[in-house]
Amino acid sequence: MVLVHGGFADASASWSGVIKRLQRDGYPVVVPANPLRGLSTDAPYLASVLKSVKGPIILARHSYGGAVITNAAAGNPNVKALVYIAAFVTDKGDKLIDLLGKYPGSEIPDAINEVPFTNPDGTTGTHIYLKTDKFRSAFAADPPRSTTNVMQAAQRPASAAHLTEATRAAAWHDIPAWGLVAGTDKAIPPALQRFEYQRAGTYRPMEVPGASHSVMVSHPGTVERLIQAADRGRSTLHASQSGSSGDLPGDHRRVRGAGRHDAQSAQPDQGEDGPGAHVDRRPGSRKCASPTPAQPTSVHRPLVRLMFRRKGQVQRLRVAFP
C-alpha cells in the first residue's frame, strides 16, 4: 500500500490512523512525503518512489495528492488500483484552479495565508498556508479539536504553482479506481468529488455523510476498508481478465445496467471508527442510483492573488474561486 498526502498536511498527521490499521492487518505500507511544489516537480518525484516499490501497488491519495499520483502512476504496470480519498481526480490538461471554480462551497480561498519564499535560483515564489482561525472549518472540522490543533501547527505549505500547473497524464484511464466522497467537505466540494469520480469511472464511490476534508483522520477504519475493497477488487478484475467470472466483491460490486458511475451513501456504523462513522459492510446492502451532480456555477469572483517571480519580473495571477 502506498499512501500519499495532499497540501496543508504531512504524511503522518494525514494517514497515521489508516497506517496502523493496515499494518495490523498485515499490509506493507509506504507513505512518502509529497514535496508540494507543483505537478511538474511532485509527479516525477512520486513516480520515482513508485518505481522503488517491489510488487503490486494499491495507491491511495488524499486531496492534491490525487492529482500528483494521477500523473505519477501513468505507465507503471505495478500500480493495480487507485483509491481517491476526498481527492482531485484530474484529466489531461486540467488545472486545480479551474476545477475548484466548477462548484461552489470551498472555504479554502478565504482561509489562505500567502508567504513569499526564495527559490534555489534566487527567484521568489509564494507559499500558501491555511490561517490558524480558518484551518478547522475549512480542512478538518470533524476530528477532535486537540488533533486539529496539532494538524494546524504542523501543516506543510504548498507552492502556489500547484494550483496552476496542468495534468499531463491520467492513470485512471488504464488503472481501475475507487473513490470516497467526504459529505461535508469545505475544501474540495462534494459536488466536485462526485463529478470527478463519475468522469473517472470509479467503482461505486462511497460517501461518508458529515465527514470533513480530513476524512481519513476522522474515519480511518472506513478509509482502510475502502482500500482493502480496492485490493480485493483488483484481484477479482485480474481473475476476470484471466478468464474467470464474477463481479467485484462486497459493497463495491458493479451493478449491472448501471455502469461504473454509481454513487452510494454509506449507512451509520458504530464500529472501530466510533459513533458517527458511516459504512455498511454487508454485500448488496446499499441501494444504487446514478448521481446527479450539481450544475457548475458560471459566476466566479477573485479571492486570491498569487504572486511569483519569473525571469526576474514579478507577475500577479488573479485566481478565481467560486
C-alpha positions in Angstrom: 0.0 0.0 0.0 1.3 3.5 -0.9 -0.5 6.4 0.7 0.1 10.0 -0.5 -1.0 13.2 1.4 -2.1 16.5 -0.1 -1.5 20.1 0.7 -1.5 21.7 4.2 -0.6 18.4 5.7 2.2 15.9 6.3 2.3 12.1 5.9 2.0 11.1 9.5 -0.7 13.5 10.5 -2.8 12.6 7.5 -2.5 8.8 7.5 -1.5 7.6 11.0 -4.8 6.0 11.8 -5.0 4.3 8.5 -1.3 3.2 8.6 -1.9 1.5 12.0 -4.9 -0.4 10.7 -3.2 -1.6 7.5 -0.1 -2.7 9.3 -2.2 -4.5 11.9 -3.9 -6.4 9.1 -0.6 -7.4 7.6 -0.2 -4.9 4.7 3.2 -3.4 4.0 2.8 0.4 3.8 4.9 3.2 2.3 3.9 6.8 3.0 6.2 9.1 1.1 6.5 12.8 1.6 4.8 14.9 -1.1 7.0 17.8 -2.0 4.0 20.1 -2.6 6.0 22.2 -5.2 3.6 21.6 -8.2 2.9 18.8 -10.6 6.0 19.3 -12.7 8.1 18.6 -9.6 5.9 16.4 -7.5 4.7 13.9 -10.1 8.2 12.9 -11.3 9.4 12.6 -7.7 6.5 10.3 -6.7 6.9 8.3 -9.9 10.5 7.5 -8.8 9.2 6.4 -5.4 6.7 4.1 -7.0 9.4 2.5 -9.1 11.3 1.7 -6.0 8.4 -0.3 -4.6 8.5 -4.0 -5.4 5.4 -6.0 -6.3 1.8 -4.8 -6.9 0.8 -1.4 -5.6 -2.5 -0.2 -4.2 -2.2 3.6 -4.4 -4.3 5.8 -2.1 -4.2 9.5 -2.0 -5.9 12.5 -0.4 -6.7 16.0 -1.8 -3.9 17.4 -4.0 -2.2 14.0 -3.7 -4.8 12.7 -6.1 -3.6 15.0 -8.9 0.0 14.1 -8.2 -0.5 10.4 -8.4 -2.9 10.6 -11.3 0.2 11.8 -13.2 2.8 9.8 -11.4 1.2 6.3 -11.8 0.6 6.6 -15.5 2.5 3.8 -17.3 3.6 2.0 -14.1 2.5 -1.7 -14.6 2.9 -2.4 -10.8 0.1 0.0 -9.9 -3.0 -2.2 -9.8 -5.6 0.1 -8.2 -6.2 3.8 -7.5 -8.1 4.9 -4.4 -9.1 8.6 -4.2 -10.0 9.9 -0.7 -11.7 13.3 -0.9 -9.2 13.9 -3.7 -8.7 15.7 -7.0 -9.0 13.3 -10.0 -7.6 15.3 -12.8 -7.6 14.5 -16.6 -5.1 15.7 -19.1 -5.0 19.5 -19.3 -6.8 20.0 -16.0 -5.7 22.7 -13.6 -6.8 22.6 -9.9 -7.7 26.3 -10.0 -10.2 25.5 -12.8 -11.7 22.5 -11.1 -12.2 24.5 -7.9 -14.2 27.0 -9.9 -16.7 24.5 -11.2 -18.8 24.2 -8.0 -19.3 26.5 -5.0 -18.6 25.5 -1.4 -14.9 25.7 -0.9 -13.7 27.7 2.1 -10.0 27.4 1.1 -9.8 30.8 -0.8 -10.8 32.8 2.3 -8.5 30.7 4.5 -5.3 31.1 2.6 -2.3 33.0 4.0 0.4 33.8 1.4 4.0 33.8 2.4 6.9 34.6 0.0 9.9 32.3 -0.2 13.1 32.2 -2.2 13.6 29.5 -4.9 17.0 27.8 -5.4 17.6 30.0 -8.4 17.0 33.2 -6.4 13.6 34.0 -7.7 10.6 34.5 -5.4 7.8 32.0 -5.0 4.7 32.0 -2.9 3.8 29.5 -0.2 0.2 29.2 0.8 -0.8 28.1 4.3 -4.2 27.9 6.0 -4.9 30.6 8.6 -5.0 29.4 12.2 -8.5 30.6 12.8 -9.8 29.1 9.5 -8.0 25.7 9.5 -10.5 23.6 11.4 -13.6 24.8 9.5 -12.0 24.6 6.0 -9.9 21.5 6.4 -10.6 19.3 9.4 -13.9 20.1 11.1 -14.7 16.6 12.5 -11.6 15.3 14.2 -11.1 16.1 17.9 -10.1 19.7 18.3 -6.8 18.6 20.0 -6.0 16.7 16.9 -6.9 19.6 14.6 -4.7 21.9 16.6 -1.7 19.7 16.0 -2.5 19.4 12.3 -2.7 23.2 12.0 0.6 23.7 13.8 2.4 21.1 11.7 0.8 21.9 8.3 3.2 22.0 5.4 2.7 24.8 2.9 2.1 24.2 -0.8 3.7 26.3 -3.5 1.1 28.4 -5.3 2.2 26.7 -8.5 0.4 23.6 -7.6 -2.9 25.3 -8.4 -2.0 26.4 -11.9 0.1 23.5 -13.4 -1.7 21.3 -15.8 -2.0 17.5 -15.6 -0.1 15.8 -18.3 -1.2 12.1 -17.9 -4.2 10.5 -16.2 -3.5 7.0 -14.9 -7.2 6.3 -14.2 -7.8 5.8 -18.0 -5.9 2.5 -17.7 -6.0 1.6 -13.9 -9.2 0.7 -12.0 -10.2 3.4 -9.5 -12.2 3.6 -6.3 -13.3 6.8 -4.5 -14.6 8.2 -1.3 -16.7 11.4 -1.0 -16.4 13.4 2.2 -20.0 14.6 2.6 -19.4 18.0 4.2 -16.0 18.8 2.7 -15.3 22.5 2.8 -12.0 22.2 0.8 -13.0 20.2 -2.3 -16.8 20.5 -2.6 -18.6 17.1 -2.5 -20.2 18.0 -5.9 -16.8 18.3 -7.4 -15.7 15.0 -6.0 -18.8 13.3 -7.4 -18.2 14.9 -10.8 -14.6 13.7 -10.9 -15.3 10.2 -9.7 -18.1 9.8 -12.2 -15.8 11.1 -15.0 -13.1 8.7 -14.0 -15.4 5.7 -13.8 -14.7 4.9 -10.2 -16.4 1.7 -8.9 -19.5 2.9 -6.9 -17.9 5.7 -4.9 -18.5 5.5 -1.1 -19.9 8.7 0.6 -19.4 9.4 4.2 -22.1 11.9 5.4 -20.9 14.6 7.8 -17.2 14.0 7.0 -14.8 16.9 6.6 -11.9 17.0 4.1 -9.7 15.2 6.6 -12.0 12.1 6.5 -9.0 9.7 6.8 -8.3 11.3 10.2 -11.8 11.2 11.5 -12.8 7.9 9.8 -9.6 5.8 9.4 -11.4 2.5 9.7 -13.8 3.4 6.9 -10.9 4.5 4.7 -9.0 1.3 5.4 -12.0 -0.8 4.4 -12.3 1.0 1.0 -8.5 0.4 0.4 -9.0 -3.2 1.2 -12.0 -3.4 -1.1 -9.8 -2.0 -3.9 -7.2 -4.7 -3.2 -9.9 -7.4 -3.4 -11.5 -5.7 -6.4 -8.3 -5.6 -8.4 -7.7 -9.3 -7.7 -11.2 -10.1 -9.0 -10.6 -8.0 -12.1 -7.3 -9.8 -12.7 -9.1 -13.1 -12.4 -11.9 -12.0 -14.7 -9.4 -10.8 -17.3 -7.7 -14.2 -17.0 -10.9 -16.0 -17.9 -12.7 -16.3 -14.5 -16.2 -14.9 -13.9 -17.6 -12.8 -11.2 -18.3 -9.2 -10.2 -16.4 -7.0 -7.8 -16.6 -8.3 -4.2 -18.7 -7.0 -1.4 -20.0 -3.5 -1.3 -18.1 -2.3 -4.3 -19.6 -4.6 -6.9 -20.5 -3.2 -10.2 -24.3 -3.0 -10.7 -25.5 -4.5 -14.0 -27.2 -1.9 -16.1 -25.9 1.0 -14.1 -22.3 1.1 -15.2 -19.3 2.2 -13.2 -20.7 5.6 -12.1 -23.0 4.7 -9.2 -22.7 6.8 -6.1 -23.6 5.4 -2.7 -24.1 6.8 0.8 -22.8 4.5 3.5 -25.0 3.7 6.5 -24.2 4.5 10.1 -21.7 2.2 11.7 -20.7 2.0 15.4 -17.5 0.1 14.7 -13.9 1.0 15.2 -14.3 4.5 13.9 -16.7 5.1 16.8 -20.1 6.8 16.7 -20.6 8.9 13.6 -18.7 6.6 11.3 -20.7 5.6 8.2 -20.2 2.3 6.5 -22.2 -0.8 5.9 -20.0 -3.8 5.1 -22.8 -6.2 4.1 -22.6 -7.2 0.5 -25.6 -5.9 -1.5 -26.9 -3.8 1.3 -26.9 -0.5 -0.4 -29.2 1.0 -3.0 -27.6 2.4 -6.0 -28.6 5.4 -8.1 -26.9 7.3 -10.7 -25.7 10.6 -9.3 -27.0 14.0 -10.5 -24.1 16.4 -9.8 -24.9 20.0 -9.0 -24.7 22.2 -12.1 -21.4 24.0 -12.4 -21.6 27.6 -11.5 -20.6 30.2 -14.1 -20.1 33.0 -11.6 -16.6 33.5 -10.3 -15.1 36.1 -8.0 -11.3 36.6 -7.5 -10.4 36.0 -3.9 -6.7 35.2 -4.0 -3.8 36.8 -5.8 -0.8 34.5 -6.2 2.4 36.3 -6.7 5.6 34.8 -8.0 8.7 35.9 -9.9 9.6 34.7 -13.3 12.8 35.7 -15.1 13.4 38.4 -12.7 10.0 40.0 -13.1 7.1 39.9 -10.6 3.9 38.8 -12.0 0.5 38.7 -10.4 -2.0 36.0 -11.1 -5.6 36.6 -10.2 -7.1 33.2 -9.1 -10.8 32.9 -9.4 -12.7 30.7 -6.9 -16.5 30.4 -6.6 
